[in-house]
Amino acid sequence: MHARVACLSPYDEGSVRAMFQGRHQVDIVMVPPPPAQPAVLAACTGADLVIGDQRHRHRVDRSVLERMRGCKLVQMPSVGFDTIDHRAAAEFGIPVANAAGYNKDAVADWTLMAMIALLRHSFWGDRAMRAGRWRPDDTVRKDMIGRELGAVTVGIIGLGNVGSAVALRLTAFGSRILYTDVVARDFPGAERVDLDTLLKQSDIICIHTPLDVDTGALIGAAAFTKMKRGAYLINAARGPIVDEKALIEALDSGRLAGAGLDVYEVEPLAVDSPLRTMENVILSPHAGGATLEADARLLEVVGDNLRRVLEGNPPLNVVNGVKVGAQ
């Protein structure tokens, strides 16, 4: 049997074919770069397997899913899966899976980097030095006085794969750790609290929850008013979890001392975004999970799940509750 595979990600055909390790006959249909919704529909129609878009731009909505009711798996090559209408997929009995945890260490490392850089004004100091600061009468060293990571309270929104990796790293620094999650987690040294308590008590708030109908604009104007004055916000999850306009206002007003952002409401970030001119904001182009190790792990995770399904086994990391294959 030939399996029809639609790939919406910017992989080359050879890389997709290598995921099957020569064990299965596959016909691969590659989708051109977005916007190309007609091509998405054509490629997914009648597909046995669909590899979603790692860039989170091609969308698989209900109109597409209606044409692929025989699909055995929609596999996202990412942790996020909001570009797939996973609820409609569940109605049609199509499992949707993500690559949970593949980049947890990479994102956790980036998050800790952002925390320390914000607390110690590291990026600002680098720019100041390159601009010629640190003369005998310069106050640059005084201006860079910061705080130790072990002396602050860190609130983690979402203690899943990435959140728990962040918490593990924080324990080595001695930080007080709060977390909020819809699921109670057993993590020594981390205290579960509600969102309001976390916002009020944390010096640093980092977001590691999926983007879904319940988390869109979770951190908006009301949330910022509850935060400590001088707190920091770090988002390495998904941009739309934070109301960007409210974030900019909180930074402008001094409510927030700074932010570390790897993700944005609209990507790429607009050239004229006010965030680009703010000295107290660290910006990264959605690259928090971009390491050689994570990229290699991703191909393994995606390939393994695709092969599992073709071999009659249930897929791993299903996010929409659909159960298929051997149990």
Phi and psi in degrees as a GROMACS rama.xvg file:
@    title "Ramachandran Plot"
@    xaxis  label "Phi"
@    yaxis  label "Psi"
@TYPE xy
-88.2651  131.526  HIS-2
-98.942  131.146  ALA-3
-87.173  123.723  ARG-4
-119.429  121.717  VAL-5
-102.436  126.438  ALA-6
-114.856  117.819  CYS-7
-97.5534  -5.81197  LEU-8
-89.0749  161.422  SER-9
-81.9784  41.7602  PRO-10
-83.6658  159.957  TYR-11
-87.4943  159.603  ASP-12
-60.0091  -35.0056  GLU-13
-62.6793  -38.9063  GLY-14
-66.7571  -38.6717  SER-15
-66.6175  -43.6805  VAL-16
-63.0138  -35.9937  ARG-17
-65.4304  -22.8482  ALA-18
-62.0998  -23.8622  MET-19
-94.7723  -1.93702  PHE-20
52.4135  29.0332  GLN-21
70.558  10.3101  GLY-22
-93.5146  -9.36546  ARG-23
-140.764  147.18  HIS-24
-87.7765  122.116  GLN-25
-132.104  141.615  VAL-26
-106.289  117.023  ASP-27
-104.697  129.507  ILE-28
-114.62  118.208  VAL-29
-94.5318  137.881  MET-30
-100.312  134.252  VAL-31
-66.4611  168.235  PRO-32
-59.8016  151.383  PRO-33
-70.2786  155.113  PRO-34
-80.7578  132.466  PRO-35
-157.291  48.5674  ALA-36
-59.4101  -38.322  GLN-37
-59.377  -37.0256  PRO-38
-69.6029  -35.0707  ALA-39
-61.3871  -46.9372  VAL-40
-61.6348  -44.8857  LEU-41
-64.7039  -41.839  ALA-42
-70.1352  -37.436  ALA-43
-81.1458  -22.6467  CYS-44
-60.1023  119.283  THR-45
76.3716  8.09824  GLY-46
-71.6705  142.896  ALA-47
-83.1822  -34.8654  ASP-48
-137.395  141.28  LEU-49
-127.728  127.68  VAL-50
-99.0681  115.205  ILE-51
-68.5977  -179.95  GLY-52
-90.9063  115.361  ASP-53
-62.3463  -24.2225  GLN-54
-81.197  -9.50536  ARG-55
62.6461  40.3012  HIS-56
-118.689  -46.7952  ARG-57
-68.4615  132.811  HIS-58
-111.771  141.53  ARG-59
-112.832  93.4088  VAL-60
-99.0982  -174.822  ASP-61
-57.066  -40.1324  ARG-62
-63.354  -32.3808  SER-63
-76.8406  -45.1729  VAL-64
-60.7084  -32.2463  LEU-65
-62.5763  -21.0736  GLU-66
-97.6361  6.52746  ARG-67
-137.76  43.2403  MET-68
-68.6902  -15.5156  ARG-69
-91.6162  6.99625  GLY-70
-66.4873  136.405  CYS-71
-90.3379  -22.112  LYS-72
-169.456  135.131  LEU-73
-106.354  114.274  VAL-74
-108.024  116.998  GLN-75
-84.9361  128.215  MET-76
-86.8935  54.4164  PRO-77
-168.33  173.123  SER-78
-80.8959  -42.0712  VAL-79
-71.8038  147.351  GLY-80
-139.776  21.5242  PHE-81
-74.1145  -10.7348  ASP-82
-83.6801  -1.0771  THR-83
-108.946  130.719  ILE-84
-77.0656  81.7805  ASP-85
-69.0889  -24.9516  HIS-86
-71.2751  -42.6198  ARG-87
-64.5974  -38.502  ALA-88
-60.2534  -38.5873  ALA-89
-63.6267  -38.0405  ALA-90
-60.468  -35.3876  GLU-91
-90.5631  2.5281  PHE-92
74.9349  24.5686  GLY-93
-102.715  119.09  ILE-94
-73.8197  140.012  PRO-95
-116.991  127.979  VAL-96
-124.529  151.62  ALA-97
-114.925  -177.166  ASN-98
-106.672  55.1086  ALA-99
-52.1713  128.268  ALA-100
85.6104  -6.34988  GLY-101
-63.0062  -31.7776  TYR-102
-116.68  21.6478  ASN-103
-60.6137  -39.4647  LYS-104
-72.2482  -38.0854  ASP-105
-62.9831  -46.9739  ALA-106
-68.5449  -37.9402  VAL-107
-64.1191  -41.0421  ALA-108
-60.5768  -45.0216  ASP-109
-62.2854  -40.8866  TRP-110
-62.7951  -45.2355  THR-111
-64.5039  -38.6813  LEU-112
-57.6964  -45.9334  MET-113
-64.2438  -40.9565  ALA-114
-58.0666  -51.1603  MET-115
-66.9828  -41.5053  ILE-116
-62.8469  -37.6151  ALA-117
-70.8629  -45.4855  LEU-118
-63.5349  -32.0345  LEU-119
-105.489  5.44682  ARG-120
55.6019  37.7028  HIS-121
-64.6509  -45.8859  SER-122
-68.7304  -38.4523  PHE-123
-61.6261  -44.5568  TRP-124
-62.4777  -39.4625  GLY-125
-61.7631  -45.8832  ASP-126
-63.4525  -39.1774  ARG-127
-64.0136  -42.7428  ALA-128
-63.5695  -42.1201  MET-129
-67.8154  -22.7968  ARG-130
-87.2772  1.53903  ALA-131
100.565  7.78255  GLY-132
-69.8759  170.25  ARG-133
86.5139  51.9963  TRP-134
-90.3026  168.86  ARG-135
-52.6379  -36.7098  PRO-136
-100.343  15.7542  ASP-137
-82.1712  145.175  ASP-138
-97.6594  13.9349  THR-139
-58.9074  -38.5637  VAL-140
-65.9968  -42.3342  ARG-141
-63.2192  -38.7776  LYS-142
-64.4054  -22.0821  ASP-143
-94.3893  4.27905  MET-144
-58.8261  126.859  ILE-145
-128.196  -149.323  GLY-146
-131.085  156.906  ARG-147
-87.1317  142.31  GLU-148
-62.1601  -33.4609  LEU-149
-71.6557  -10.7536  GLY-150
-96.7904  0.0991967  ALA-151
-115.599  165.631  VAL-152
-100.73  128.096  THR-153
-111.802  126.966  VAL-154
-104.454  125.809  GLY-155
-109.566  119.675  ILE-156
-93.636  100.837  ILE-157
100.11  101.529  GLY-158
-103.81  50.0165  LEU-159
-85.9131  -140.782  GLY-160
-60.2455  -52.4083  ASN-161
-73.3593  -45.5623  VAL-162
-57.3157  -41.0625  GLY-163
-70.8981  -31.404  SER-164
-67.5812  -36.3331  ALA-165
-65.4213  -45.914  VAL-166
-60.4514  -40.4692  ALA-167
-59.3268  -42.9606  LEU-168
-67.3654  -37.7656  ARG-169
-66.609  -30.5083  LEU-170
-61.1685  -31.8946  THR-171
-68.4847  -26.4459  ALA-172
-87.234  -18.043  PHE-173
87.6696  16.9742  GLY-174
-68.3376  150.08  SER-175
-76.5675  131.843  ARG-176
-119.403  122.852  ILE-177
-111.514  152.407  LEU-178
-147.54  154.151  TYR-179
-128.42  138.509  THR-180
-160.598  149.626  ASP-181
-69.5359  -17.9162  VAL-182
-115.139  133.783  VAL-183
-70.7027  128.62  ALA-184
-111.823  144.805  ARG-185
-96.5983  92.6568  ASP-186
-132.486  106.548  PHE-187
-56.2395  131.441  PRO-188
92.6497  -7.98477  GLY-189
-110.086  130.114  ALA-190
-102.424  126.815  GLU-191
-82.3988  129.458  ARG-192
-138.302  169.724  VAL-193
-78.6979  168.007  ASP-194
-61.5725  -42.3576  LEU-195
-60.6481  -43.2419  ASP-196
-63.5377  -42.3811  THR-197
-60.217  -45.4469  LEU-198
-62.4361  -40.5275  LEU-199
-74.4733  -29.9223  LYS-200
-103.055  -12.3593  GLN-201
-89.6793  139.515  SER-202
-84.4617  -31.4262  ASP-203
-129.784  132.989  ILE-204
-119.88  125.126  ILE-205
-122.57  142.598  CYS-206
-106.659  125.118  ILE-207
-141.671  42.7261  HIS-208
-112.93  151.872  THR-209
-66.8556  156.685  PRO-210
-87.141  123.052  LEU-211
-151.656  -176.654  ASP-212
-60.5401  -25.6579  VAL-213
-87.7464  -14.4868  ASP-214
-116.19  -4.08602  THR-215
-60.5183  129.717  GLY-216
54.668  31.1758  ALA-217
-58.5371  -38.9752  LEU-218
-105.152  98.7142  ILE-219
-126.702  -159.636  GLY-220
-56.551  -43.0808  ALA-221
-63.4357  -39.8884  ALA-222
-66.2764  -41.4699  ALA-223
-63.9319  -34.0186  PHE-224
-68.6481  -20.7437  THR-225
-86.9791  -15.7347  LYS-226
-74.5409  154.951  MET-227
-57.617  141.97  LYS-228
-68.8385  128.356  ARG-229
92.8472  8.46235  GLY-230
-75.2683  166.214  ALA-231
-117.45  146.507  TYR-232
-120.016  134.421  LEU-233
-126.124  127.926  ILE-234
-126.621  111.046  ASN-235
-124.179  24.4964  ALA-236
-102.58  -91.9078  ALA-237
-138.067  139.349  ARG-238
-56.8723  -48.2773  GLY-239
-66.9249  -3.82231  PRO-240
-66.9536  -24.5547  ILE-241
-110.752  132.012  VAL-242
-73.1712  106.303  ASP-243
-65.7024  -37.3868  GLU-244
-62.3625  -44.2424  LYS-245
-65.665  -35.6512  ALA-246
-62.137  -47.0003  LEU-247
-61.1352  -41.0135  ILE-248
-64.4694  -39.4653  GLU-249
-66.6382  -35.4396  ALA-250
-71.5711  -43.2592  LEU-251
-61.8331  -38.7825  ASP-252
-80.0754  -12.5354  SER-253
87.7579  -0.337596  GLY-254
-57.284  -45.3011  ARG-255
-99.7088  139.407  LEU-256
-79.9283  -22.4731  ALA-257
175.232  175.582  GLY-258
-150.081  150.592  ALA-259
-119.678  117.616  GLY-260
-125.221  124.788  LEU-261
-109.331  -11.3475  ASP-262
-137.708  158.08  VAL-263
-144.262  161.449  TYR-264
-57.9421  -44.3562  GLU-265
-124.826  128.044  VAL-266
-120.162  139.74  GLU-267
-66.0437  157.811  PRO-268
-63.5566  134.114  LEU-269
-57.4947  141.818  ALA-270
-60.3294  -32.9403  VAL-271
-97.048  16.5619  ASP-272
-62.994  133.962  SER-273
-57.4808  -25.4006  PRO-274
-60.1714  -29.1759  LEU-275
-69.6325  -18.5097  ARG-276
-104.621  -0.741113  THR-277
-87.3364  122.144  MET-278
-68.4171  -22.5496  GLU-279
-98.6957  19.322  ASN-280
-121.675  129.604  VAL-281
-96.7782  125.993  ILE-282
-113.903  142.12  LEU-283
-143.448  141.613  SER-284
-83.5296  60.433  PRO-285
51.3673  48.4546  HIS-286
-121.111  13.5707  ALA-287
-59.9889  -30.5339  GLY-288
-99.251  11.0384  GLY-289
-91.0319  91.7055  ALA-290
-132.363  159.786  THR-291
-58.9024  -40.3874  LEU-292
-66.2723  -43.3363  GLU-293
-66.8929  -41.0686  ALA-294
-62.1054  -41.5705  ASP-295
-66.9205  -39.6722  ALA-296
-64.9964  -36.0251  ARG-297
-61.9427  -46.4738  LEU-298
-60.8844  -37.2177  LEU-299
-66.4646  -44.6352  GLU-300
-64.2554  -46.5336  VAL-301
-64.7853  -48.6421  VAL-302
-60.7345  -41.5131  GLY-303
-61.4048  -41.671  ASP-304
-70.2043  -39.2552  ASN-305
-62.3899  -43.5669  LEU-306
-67.2984  -38.1716  ARG-307
-55.2524  -46.2408  ARG-308
-65.6919  -44.0302  VAL-309
-66.1785  -22.8297  LEU-310
-95.3165  10.8571  GLU-311
84.6816  12.7357  GLY-312
-101.164  154.436  ASN-313
-70.6125  141.534  PRO-314
-70.3613  156.914  PRO-315
-94.8562  161.223  LEU-316
59.4774  36.7705  ASN-317
-72.8873  130.306  VAL-318
-103.479  -8.24679  VAL-319
-117.089  15.0891  ASN-320
77.7068  4.93042  GLY-321
-80.7787  127.971  VAL-322
-110.102  123.769  LYS-323
-138.218  167.498  VAL-324
73.3302  -168.847  GLY-325
-65.8202  139.823  ALA-326
